[in-house]
Amino acid sequence: MKKSLKLVAVNFRTKMGRIVTGFLCLAACDLLQMIIPRLTGRAIDVLAEPQAKIVDLVHVLSLILGLALSVAILRYSWRHLIYGFSRYLEKDLRRRLQEKFLGLSLSWHQDNSSGDLMALATNDVESVRMAVGFGLVSFMDGVVMGLAAVVFMLTINPELCLYAFLPMPLISVFTKFFGQRIYLKVLKVHDVFGRLTETVREQLSGVKVIRAMNLETLAQAEVNQISQTHSLINVRLSLIMGLFFPLMTLLTNLAVALTLYLGGQATLTWEITPGDFVAFITYLALLSWPMMALGFTLGLMQQGLAALDRLNRVMSASEPSSRPLTRSSPKPKTLEIAFQNVSFAYRSRPNLALRDLCLTFPAQTICALTGPTGAGKSSLASLLPALYEPTRGQILFNGEPSQNWPLTDLRRLFGYAPQDGYIFAGSLGQNLALGRPNALEKELLGAAELAGLPVTPQVFPEGLETIIGEKGLSLSGGQRQRLSLARAILADPLFLILDDTLSAVDAAVEDAILARLKPWLKNRGALIVSHRLTTLKVADLIYTLEDGRLTDFGPPLELAARPGYFQRISRLATQRPL
């Protein structure tokens, strides 16, 4: 819990002046508010006097009105300061959480569902805001008003005050009993909400498959099951909190009943004046709010702490990195890449995807990578821009270990176009310009033309402003791949990675694209991952992977002449009937 509280401690330190001022305004507001019942009692006593004058009553009423105006001003001030701080905290938590999401590796994201992360950024952050805003205000309000009410009640009649407080010790017993139970239930509610969010997100993303395979009933049943679990846990939480609040009310009403019985007798015998008795009852009624605030605050605080614990699990997630913050040398003009005994395994899989790789991609050379499905080709391509880190061994860039390169500088060297390049919701131009937001229109059109995606009115009626929909659903598979390629080209990389990028276009279109790319790749390096023989023959060097191991490499003609994987696919391509 202490570690979780450190997550928001920095915000409290930064805005300490604002917070202290807000709580001082809140305390002053409560104290002034507690004087009003005393003045009301005084007004009643004035009216009860046989020789009462209207001037005396007007004087008391003027004081009450002045206090009411002061309370209104102070209340506005503390609400602006404290609730404003809670909104600032909410904004800062979301910003830090987003930065953390983007900074964590793909391996970490593969181990954590997107739905749960979405719940953290919405439901959990909101719970923290409520705890800091309403929760702390309720707590402070309850403490100040409670203590002030007790002091005023003691000044009126200490003995009657003692009777009024007889039921109060039970409050601490109930608070301890219910507190831990509420915390555990709230934590479970947040966890199940994350699962529910992930299930709905996944079904919305795969709605085409669900409808095509007539799986609507099964999908609805899955959502209903998790929703029912979420509802059941919420009902159990509501039952606990629903029992806690009435108990607080019951204890408060018991105190009022005792006071009415004993205080009424004291008033009849004039041990206290009617005005003092009315003031005493009013203070006791005001004391019921701190009792209620205790239960309200307990629920909010437990929800906030549970949310902080979940947020802290993400914010404290660390992955070892010894990368420097800045470079000590300028950006290179050419790039040679060398793998030295590199092995790699995904966290979720026990077996190695790559095994003891030793190979070199020479500078200004078009290299190709081929091999059977599951050989580790995409894994190798992902290691180049440090989307993953090697499990063993190291990768050298111009003779310098990758760990010596800051991620931003390293990734600027590469243009990466995977087979399933993600297309963001928005326009065609916005997707093209992701790597270069300030690119000119002619540069966007040139990159699209080079990638075989000409922006013509027949295909894109609005040109670069054409909205292509979420995940590029209005585009064909080949158009999405060529858009991903154009995006990588526009980034003007030193080394282009094409991971089966053109698998969804026909061979003739692919040949035309590669023919245009070859002059552009002059003085650059490239790695083309493919199964197509025509694509592989564009390369200067071809590397074959099988079961995560490098089995052969060399120019296309040499590989085709000696036994191996490349020779096999070459013979199959020539024997395949038209």
C-alpha positions as CSV (number, residue, x, y, z in Angstrom):
1,M,0.0,0.0,0.0
2,K,2.9,2.4,0.8
3,K,4.4,1.8,-2.7
4,S,1.0,2.5,-4.2
5,L,0.6,5.8,-2.3
6,K,4.0,6.9,-3.7
7,L,2.3,6.9,-7.1
8,V,0.4,10.1,-6.2
9,A,2.8,11.5,-3.6
10,V,4.6,13.6,-6.2
11,N,1.3,15.3,-7.2
12,F,0.6,16.2,-3.6
13,R,4.1,17.6,-3.2
14,T,3.8,19.7,-6.4
15,K,0.5,21.2,-5.4
16,M,0.9,21.3,-1.7
17,G,0.2,25.0,-1.4
18,R,-3.1,24.6,-3.3
19,I,-4.1,21.6,-1.2
20,V,-3.3,23.2,2.1
21,T,-5.2,26.4,1.1
22,G,-8.2,24.3,0.0
23,F,-8.3,22.4,3.3
24,L,-7.9,25.6,5.3
25,C,-10.9,27.0,3.5
26,L,-12.8,23.8,4.1
27,A,-12.0,23.9,7.8
28,A,-12.9,27.6,8.1
29,C,-16.2,26.9,6.3
30,D,-17.1,24.1,8.7
31,L,-16.2,26.1,11.8
32,L,-18.2,29.1,10.7
33,Q,-21.1,26.8,9.8
34,M,-20.9,25.3,13.4
35,I,-21.5,28.8,14.9
36,I,-24.8,29.2,13.1
37,P,-26.7,26.7,15.4
38,R,-25.4,28.6,18.5
39,L,-26.7,31.8,17.1
40,T,-30.0,30.2,16.2
41,G,-30.3,29.0,19.8
42,R,-29.5,32.5,20.9
43,A,-32.3,33.9,18.7
44,I,-34.8,31.4,20.3
45,D,-33.8,32.5,23.8
46,V,-34.2,36.2,22.8
47,L,-37.7,35.5,21.6
48,A,-38.5,33.6,24.8
49,E,-37.6,36.6,27.0
50,P,-40.6,38.7,28.1
51,Q,-38.8,42.0,27.3
52,A,-37.4,41.0,24.0
53,K,-36.6,43.7,21.4
54,I,-36.7,43.4,17.7
55,V,-33.2,45.1,17.6
56,D,-31.7,42.2,19.5
57,L,-33.2,39.7,17.1
58,V,-32.1,41.7,14.0
59,H,-28.5,41.8,15.4
60,V,-28.5,38.0,15.7
61,L,-30.0,37.5,12.3
62,S,-27.4,39.9,10.7
63,L,-24.6,37.7,12.2
64,I,-26.2,34.6,10.8
65,L,-26.5,36.2,7.3
66,G,-22.9,37.3,7.5
67,L,-21.7,33.9,8.4
68,A,-23.8,32.3,5.7
69,L,-22.2,34.6,3.1
70,S,-18.7,33.8,4.4
71,V,-19.6,30.0,4.3
72,A,-20.7,30.4,0.6
73,I,-17.5,32.1,-0.4
74,L,-15.3,29.6,1.5
75,R,-17.2,26.7,0.1
76,Y,-16.7,27.9,-3.5
77,S,-13.0,28.3,-2.8
78,W,-12.3,24.9,-1.3
79,R,-14.3,23.1,-4.0
80,H,-12.3,24.9,-6.7
81,L,-9.0,24.1,-5.0
82,I,-9.5,20.5,-3.9
83,Y,-11.8,19.2,-6.6
84,G,-9.6,21.0,-9.2
85,F,-6.5,19.2,-7.7
86,S,-8.3,15.9,-8.1
87,R,-8.9,16.6,-11.8
88,Y,-5.3,17.6,-12.2
89,L,-4.3,14.3,-10.6
90,E,-6.6,12.4,-12.9
91,K,-5.0,14.1,-16.0
92,D,-1.5,13.5,-14.8
93,L,-2.1,9.8,-13.9
94,R,-3.5,9.2,-17.4
95,R,-0.6,10.9,-19.0
96,R,2.0,8.9,-17.0
97,L,0.0,5.7,-17.6
98,Q,0.0,6.3,-21.4
99,E,3.7,7.0,-21.3
100,K,4.3,3.8,-19.4
101,F,2.2,1.8,-21.9
102,L,4.2,3.1,-24.8
103,G,7.5,2.5,-23.0
104,L,6.9,-1.1,-22.1
105,S,8.0,-3.8,-24.5
106,L,5.9,-5.9,-26.8
107,S,6.6,-8.9,-24.6
108,W,5.0,-7.1,-21.7
109,H,1.9,-6.1,-23.7
110,Q,1.5,-9.7,-24.9
111,D,1.3,-10.8,-21.3
112,N,-1.4,-8.2,-20.5
113,S,-4.8,-7.8,-22.2
114,S,-5.7,-4.5,-23.9
115,G,-9.1,-4.6,-22.1
116,D,-7.5,-4.6,-18.7
117,L,-5.2,-1.7,-19.7
118,M,-8.2,0.2,-20.9
119,A,-10.0,-0.4,-17.6
120,L,-6.9,0.9,-15.8
121,A,-6.9,4.1,-17.8
122,T,-10.6,4.8,-17.3
123,N,-12.3,3.0,-14.3
124,D,-9.3,2.8,-12.0
125,V,-8.0,6.4,-12.6
126,E,-11.6,7.6,-12.0
127,S,-11.7,5.7,-8.7
128,V,-8.4,7.4,-7.6
129,R,-9.8,10.8,-8.5
130,M,-13.0,10.2,-6.5
131,A,-10.9,9.1,-3.5
132,V,-8.7,12.1,-3.6
133,G,-11.5,14.6,-4.3
134,F,-14.7,13.5,-2.6
135,G,-13.0,11.0,-0.3
136,L,-10.5,13.4,1.3
137,V,-13.1,16.2,1.5
138,S,-15.6,13.9,3.2
139,F,-12.9,12.8,5.7
140,M,-11.7,16.4,6.4
141,D,-15.3,17.5,6.6
142,G,-16.2,14.8,9.0
143,V,-13.2,15.4,11.3
144,V,-13.6,19.1,11.5
145,M,-17.4,19.1,11.8
146,G,-17.3,16.2,14.2
147,L,-14.7,17.8,16.6
148,A,-16.4,21.2,16.4
149,A,-19.8,19.7,17.1
150,V,-18.4,17.9,20.1
151,V,-16.8,21.0,21.5
152,F,-20.0,23.1,21.2
153,M,-22.0,20.3,22.7
154,L,-19.6,20.0,25.6
155,T,-20.0,23.8,26.3
156,I,-23.7,23.4,26.4
157,N,-24.1,20.4,28.6
158,P,-21.2,17.9,29.2
159,E,-23.5,15.3,30.9
160,L,-25.9,15.3,28.0
161,C,-23.0,15.1,25.6
162,L,-21.8,11.9,27.3
163,Y,-25.2,10.2,26.9
164,A,-25.3,11.3,23.2
165,F,-21.9,9.5,22.6
166,L,-22.8,6.2,24.2
167,P,-23.5,4.4,20.9
168,M,-20.4,5.9,19.2
169,P,-17.7,3.3,20.2
170,L,-19.5,0.7,18.1
171,I,-18.6,2.8,15.0
172,S,-14.9,1.8,15.2
173,V,-15.8,-1.8,15.5
174,F,-18.0,-1.8,12.4
175,T,-15.5,0.3,10.5
176,K,-12.7,-2.2,11.0
177,F,-15.0,-5.2,10.3
178,F,-16.4,-3.8,7.0
179,G,-13.2,-2.0,5.8
180,Q,-11.2,-5.0,4.7
181,R,-14.2,-6.7,3.2
182,I,-15.0,-3.7,1.1
183,Y,-11.4,-3.4,-0.1
184,L,-11.2,-7.0,-1.3
185,K,-14.6,-6.8,-3.1
186,V,-13.6,-3.5,-4.8
187,L,-10.3,-5.1,-6.0
188,K,-12.2,-8.0,-7.5
189,V,-14.8,-5.7,-9.2
190,H,-12.0,-3.8,-11.0
191,D,-10.3,-7.1,-12.1
192,V,-13.5,-8.5,-13.5
193,F,-14.3,-5.1,-15.2
194,G,-11.0,-5.4,-17.0
195,R,-11.9,-8.9,-18.2
196,L,-15.3,-7.6,-19.4
197,T,-13.7,-4.7,-21.3
198,E,-11.2,-7.0,-23.0
199,T,-13.9,-9.5,-24.0
200,V,-16.0,-6.7,-25.6
201,R,-13.0,-5.1,-27.3
202,E,-12.0,-8.5,-28.7
203,Q,-15.4,-9.2,-30.1
204,L,-15.8,-5.8,-31.6
205,S,-12.4,-6.2,-33.4
206,G,-13.4,-9.7,-34.7
207,V,-17.1,-8.9,-35.5
208,K,-16.6,-9.9,-39.2
209,V,-15.4,-13.4,-38.2
210,I,-18.2,-13.7,-35.6
211,R,-20.9,-12.9,-38.1
212,A,-19.4,-14.9,-40.9
213,M,-19.2,-18.0,-38.8
214,N,-22.6,-17.5,-37.1
215,L,-21.0,-17.2,-33.7
216,E,-23.3,-14.4,-32.4
217,T,-25.0,-16.6,-29.8
218,L,-21.7,-17.9,-28.5
219,A,-20.2,-14.4,-28.3
220,Q,-23.3,-13.1,-26.5
221,A,-23.1,-15.9,-24.0
222,E,-19.5,-15.2,-23.2
223,V,-20.3,-11.5,-22.6
224,N,-23.4,-12.4,-20.5
225,Q,-21.4,-14.8,-18.4
226,I,-18.7,-12.2,-17.5
227,S,-21.4,-9.5,-17.1
228,Q,-23.3,-11.7,-14.7
229,T,-20.1,-12.3,-12.7
230,H,-19.4,-8.5,-12.6
231,S,-23.0,-7.8,-11.6
232,L,-22.9,-10.5,-8.8
233,I,-19.7,-9.1,-7.3
234,N,-21.1,-5.6,-7.5
235,V,-24.3,-6.7,-5.7
236,R,-22.2,-8.4,-3.0
237,L,-20.2,-5.1,-2.6
238,S,-23.4,-3.1,-2.5
239,L,-24.8,-5.5,0.2
240,I,-21.8,-4.9,2.4
241,M,-21.8,-1.1,1.9
242,G,-25.6,-1.1,2.1
243,L,-25.4,-2.7,5.5
244,F,-22.6,-0.4,6.7
245,F,-24.4,2.9,5.9
246,P,-27.7,2.0,7.7
247,L,-25.7,0.9,10.8
248,M,-24.1,4.4,10.9
249,T,-27.6,5.9,10.6
250,L,-29.0,3.7,13.3
251,L,-26.2,4.6,15.8
252,T,-26.7,8.3,15.0
253,N,-30.5,8.0,15.5
254,L,-30.0,6.2,18.8
255,A,-27.9,9.1,20.0
256,V,-30.7,11.5,18.9
257,A,-33.3,9.5,20.7
258,L,-31.3,9.5,24.0
259,T,-30.7,13.2,23.7
260,L,-34.4,14.0,23.1
261,Y,-35.4,11.9,26.1
262,L,-32.8,13.1,28.5
263,G,-32.4,16.7,27.1
264,G,-36.2,17.1,27.0
265,Q,-36.3,16.4,30.7
266,A,-33.5,18.9,31.4
267,T,-35.3,21.6,29.4
268,L,-38.5,21.1,31.3
269,T,-36.7,21.6,34.5
270,W,-34.8,24.6,33.0
271,E,-31.4,22.9,33.6
272,I,-30.7,24.1,30.0
273,T,-32.5,26.8,28.1
274,P,-34.8,25.9,25.1
275,G,-32.4,27.7,22.8
276,D,-29.4,25.7,24.1
277,F,-31.5,22.5,23.7
278,V,-32.3,23.4,20.1
279,A,-28.6,24.2,19.4
280,F,-27.6,20.9,21.1
281,I,-30.0,18.9,18.9
282,T,-28.8,20.8,15.8
283,Y,-25.2,19.9,16.6
284,L,-26.1,16.3,17.1
285,A,-27.9,16.3,13.7
286,L,-24.8,17.9,12.2
287,L,-22.7,15.2,13.8
288,S,-24.7,12.6,11.8
289,W,-23.0,13.9,8.7
290,P,-19.5,13.0,10.0
291,M,-20.8,9.6,10.9
292,M,-22.2,9.1,7.4
293,A,-19.1,10.7,5.9
294,L,-17.1,8.0,7.7
295,G,-18.9,5.3,5.8
296,F,-18.8,7.3,2.5
297,T,-15.1,8.0,2.9
298,L,-14.4,4.4,3.8
299,G,-16.0,3.2,0.6
300,L,-14.2,5.8,-1.6
301,M,-10.9,5.2,0.0
302,Q,-11.0,1.5,-0.3
303,Q,-11.9,1.8,-4.0
304,G,-9.1,4.3,-4.5
305,L,-6.6,2.2,-2.7
306,A,-7.6,-0.9,-4.7
307,A,-7.3,1.1,-8.0
308,L,-3.9,2.5,-6.9
309,D,-2.6,-1.0,-6.3
310,R,-3.7,-2.0,-9.8
311,L,-2.2,1.1,-11.3
312,N,1.0,0.6,-9.4
313,R,1.5,-2.9,-10.8
314,V,1.8,-1.3,-14.2
315,M,3.7,1.8,-13.2
316,S,6.3,-0.2,-11.3
317,A,6.7,-2.7,-14.1
318,S,10.4,-2.5,-15.0
319,E,12.4,-4.1,-17.7
320,P,16.2,-4.2,-17.6
321,S,17.8,-1.6,-19.9
322,S,21.3,-0.1,-19.9
323,R,20.7,2.1,-22.9
324,P,22.1,5.6,-22.8
325,L,19.8,8.7,-22.9
326,T,21.7,10.5,-25.6
327,R,24.1,9.6,-28.4
328,S,27.8,10.3,-28.4
329,S,28.2,10.2,-32.2
330,P,26.2,11.6,-35.1
331,K,23.8,9.5,-37.2
332,P,25.7,7.2,-39.6
333,K,25.5,7.4,-43.4
334,T,25.6,3.6,-43.8
335,L,24.5,0.7,-41.6
336,E,26.0,-2.7,-41.2
337,I,24.3,-5.2,-38.9
338,A,25.9,-8.2,-37.3
339,F,24.3,-10.9,-35.1
340,Q,26.7,-12.5,-32.7
341,N,25.4,-15.8,-31.2
342,V,21.9,-14.3,-30.9
343,S,19.1,-16.4,-29.4
344,F,15.6,-15.3,-28.6
345,A,12.5,-16.7,-26.9
346,Y,9.1,-15.1,-26.3
347,R,8.0,-14.9,-22.7
348,S,4.8,-16.9,-23.3
349,R,6.7,-19.7,-25.1
350,P,9.3,-22.1,-23.6
351,N,11.1,-22.9,-26.8
352,L,13.6,-20.6,-28.5
353,A,12.4,-18.8,-31.7
354,L,16.0,-18.1,-32.8
355,R,19.1,-20.2,-31.9
356,D,22.7,-19.0,-31.8
357,L,22.5,-16.8,-35.0
358,C,25.7,-15.5,-36.4
359,L,25.2,-13.5,-39.6
360,T,25.9,-10.1,-41.1
361,F,23.8,-7.8,-43.2
362,P,26.4,-5.7,-45.1
363,A,25.9,-2.0,-45.6
364,Q,24.1,-0.8,-48.7
365,T,23.0,-4.3,-49.5
366,I,19.6,-5.8,-50.2
367,C,19.3,-8.9,-48.1
368,A,16.4,-11.4,-48.1
369,L,15.3,-13.9,-45.5
370,T,13.3,-17.0,-46.2
371,G,12.4,-20.3,-44.6
372,P,9.4,-22.4,-43.7
373,T,6.6,-21.1,-41.6
374,G,7.6,-20.7,-38.0
375,A,11.3,-20.6,-38.8
376,G,11.8,-17.3,-36.9
377,K,11.9,-14.9,-39.8
378,S,9.5,-12.3,-38.3
379,S,11.2,-12.7,-34.9
380,L,14.6,-11.8,-36.5
381,A,13.0,-8.8,-38.2
382,S,11.5,-7.6,-35.0
383,L,14.9,-7.7,-33.2
384,L,16.4,-5.1,-35.6
385,P,14.5,-2.0,-34.4
386,A,14.6,-3.4,-30.8
387,L,10.9,-4.3,-30.7
388,Y,12.2,-7.2,-28.7
389,E,15.5,-7.7,-27.0
390,P,17.7,-10.8,-27.6
391,T,17.6,-13.5,-24.9
392,R,21.3,-14.2,-25.4
393,G,24.0,-12.7,-27.6
394,Q,24.1,-9.3,-29.0
395,I,23.4,-7.3,-32.2
396,L,26.0,-4.9,-33.5
397,F,25.2,-1.8,-35.5
398,N,28.3,-0.6,-37.3
399,G,30.3,-2.6,-34.7
400,E,28.5,-1.0,-31.7
401,P,26.3,-3.2,-29.5
402,S,22.6,-2.3,-29.8
403,Q,22.5,-1.6,-26.0
404,N,24.7,1.4,-26.6
405,W,22.1,3.0,-28.9
406,P,19.2,5.0,-27.4
407,L,15.9,3.5,-28.7
408,T,14.8,6.7,-30.5
409,D,18.1,7.0,-32.4
410,L,18.2,3.3,-33.2
411,R,14.6,3.2,-34.5
412,R,15.1,6.3,-36.7
413,L,17.5,4.2,-38.7
414,F,14.8,1.8,-39.8
415,G,11.6,1.8,-41.9
416,Y,9.5,-1.2,-40.7
417,A,6.6,-2.5,-42.8
418,P,5.2,-5.7,-41.3
419,Q,2.8,-8.0,-43.0
420,D,-0.1,-6.8,-40.8
421,G,0.9,-3.2,-40.6
422,Y,-1.6,-1.4,-38.4
423,I,-3.8,1.3,-40.0
424,F,-5.1,4.0,-37.7
425,A,-8.6,5.5,-37.9
426,G,-8.5,8.8,-39.8
427,S,-7.5,9.9,-43.3
428,L,-5.1,8.5,-45.8
429,G,-2.8,11.4,-45.4
430,Q,-2.7,11.1,-41.6
431,N,-1.7,7.5,-41.9
432,L,1.0,8.2,-44.5
433,A,2.5,11.0,-42.4
434,L,2.8,9.1,-39.1
435,G,6.6,9.0,-39.4
436,R,6.9,12.5,-40.8
437,P,4.0,14.7,-39.6
438,N,5.4,17.8,-41.4
439,A,5.8,16.1,-44.8
440,L,4.7,18.0,-47.8
441,E,1.8,16.8,-49.9
442,K,4.0,16.0,-52.9
443,E,6.2,13.9,-50.5
444,L,3.1,12.0,-49.4
445,L,2.0,11.4,-52.9
446,G,5.5,10.4,-54.0
447,A,5.8,7.8,-51.2
448,A,2.4,6.4,-52.1
449,E,3.3,6.2,-55.8
450,L,6.6,4.4,-55.0
451,A,4.7,1.9,-52.8
452,G,2.3,1.1,-55.7
453,L,-0.6,3.0,-54.1
454,P,-1.4,5.9,-56.4
455,V,-3.8,8.4,-54.9
456,T,-6.3,8.7,-57.8
457,P,-9.9,10.0,-57.7
458,Q,-11.1,6.6,-58.8
459,V,-9.7,4.9,-55.7
460,F,-9.6,7.8,-53.2
461,P,-12.3,10.3,-54.1
462,E,-11.1,12.8,-51.5
463,G,-7.4,12.3,-52.2
464,L,-5.3,12.4,-49.1
465,E,-8.3,13.5,-47.1
466,T,-10.2,10.3,-47.8
467,I,-11.3,8.7,-44.5
468,I,-10.2,5.0,-44.5
469,G,-12.0,3.9,-41.3
470,E,-10.8,2.1,-38.2
471,K,-8.0,-0.3,-39.0
472,G,-8.4,0.6,-42.6
473,L,-11.5,-1.5,-43.1
474,S,-12.4,0.4,-46.3
475,L,-9.1,-0.7,-47.9
476,S,-8.3,-4.1,-49.4
477,G,-5.6,-6.3,-47.8
478,G,-3.1,-5.3,-50.5
479,Q,-3.9,-1.6,-50.1
480,R,-3.3,-1.8,-46.4
481,Q,0.1,-3.4,-47.0
482,R,1.1,-0.8,-49.6
483,L,0.0,2.0,-47.3
484,S,2.2,0.5,-44.6
485,L,5.1,0.3,-47.1
486,A,4.6,3.9,-48.2
487,R,4.6,5.0,-44.5
488,A,8.0,3.3,-44.0
489,I,9.4,4.8,-47.2
490,L,8.3,8.3,-46.2
491,A,10.3,8.0,-42.9
492,D,13.5,8.1,-45.1
493,P,15.2,5.2,-43.3
494,L,18.7,4.1,-43.6
495,F,17.5,0.4,-43.6
496,L,14.2,-0.8,-44.8
497,I,12.5,-3.9,-43.4
498,L,9.8,-5.6,-45.5
499,D,8.4,-8.5,-43.5
500,D,6.2,-10.2,-46.0
501,T,4.8,-6.8,-46.7
502,L,3.5,-7.5,-50.2
503,S,2.0,-11.0,-49.6
504,A,-1.5,-9.7,-50.3
505,V,-0.7,-8.3,-53.8
506,D,-0.3,-10.3,-57.0
507,A,3.1,-11.2,-58.3
508,A,3.0,-8.7,-61.2
509,V,2.1,-5.7,-58.9
510,E,4.9,-6.9,-56.5
511,D,7.4,-7.0,-59.3
512,A,6.5,-3.5,-60.4
513,I,6.8,-2.2,-56.8
514,L,10.2,-3.8,-56.2
515,A,11.5,-2.5,-59.6
516,R,10.6,1.0,-58.4
517,L,12.1,0.4,-55.0
518,K,15.5,-0.9,-56.2
519,P,16.8,2.5,-57.4
520,W,15.4,4.2,-54.2
521,L,17.3,1.6,-52.1
522,K,20.7,2.7,-53.6
523,N,23.0,3.6,-50.7
524,R,20.5,2.1,-48.3
525,G,20.2,-1.3,-46.7
526,A,17.1,-3.6,-46.8
527,L,15.9,-6.9,-45.4
528,I,13.1,-8.5,-47.4
529,V,11.3,-11.4,-45.7
530,S,9.3,-13.5,-48.2
531,H,8.4,-16.9,-49.5
532,R,8.1,-15.8,-53.2
533,L,10.9,-16.8,-55.4
534,T,10.6,-13.7,-57.6
535,T,10.8,-11.5,-54.6
536,L,13.8,-13.3,-53.2
537,K,15.8,-13.0,-56.5
538,V,15.7,-9.2,-56.1
539,A,18.1,-9.5,-53.2
540,D,21.9,-9.4,-53.3
541,L,22.2,-12.0,-50.5
542,I,19.6,-14.5,-49.3
543,Y,19.6,-16.1,-45.8
544,T,17.6,-19.2,-45.0
545,L,16.3,-20.0,-41.6
546,E,14.9,-23.4,-40.4
547,D,13.8,-24.0,-36.8
548,G,15.3,-20.8,-35.7
549,R,18.8,-21.6,-37.1
550,L,20.7,-20.2,-40.0
551,T,21.1,-23.0,-42.5
552,D,22.5,-21.3,-45.5
553,F,23.2,-17.9,-47.1
554,G,24.7,-16.5,-50.3
555,P,23.7,-14.9,-53.6
556,P,20.5,-16.3,-55.3
557,L,22.3,-18.1,-58.0
558,E,24.7,-19.8,-55.6
559,L,21.9,-20.9,-53.3
560,A,19.8,-22.3,-56.2
561,A,22.8,-24.4,-57.3
562,R,23.4,-26.2,-54.0
563,P,21.1,-28.5,-51.9
564,G,19.0,-26.7,-49.4
565,Y,15.7,-24.9,-48.7
566,F,16.1,-22.3,-51.4
567,Q,16.9,-24.9,-54.0
568,R,13.8,-26.9,-53.0
569,I,11.5,-23.9,-53.4
570,S,13.2,-22.9,-56.7
571,R,12.5,-26.3,-58.2
572,L,8.9,-26.3,-56.9
573,A,8.4,-22.9,-58.6
574,T,9.7,-24.1,-61.9
575,Q,7.7,-27.4,-61.8
576,R,4.4,-25.8,-60.8
577,P,2.0,-25.9,-63.7
578,L,0.6,-22.6,-65.0
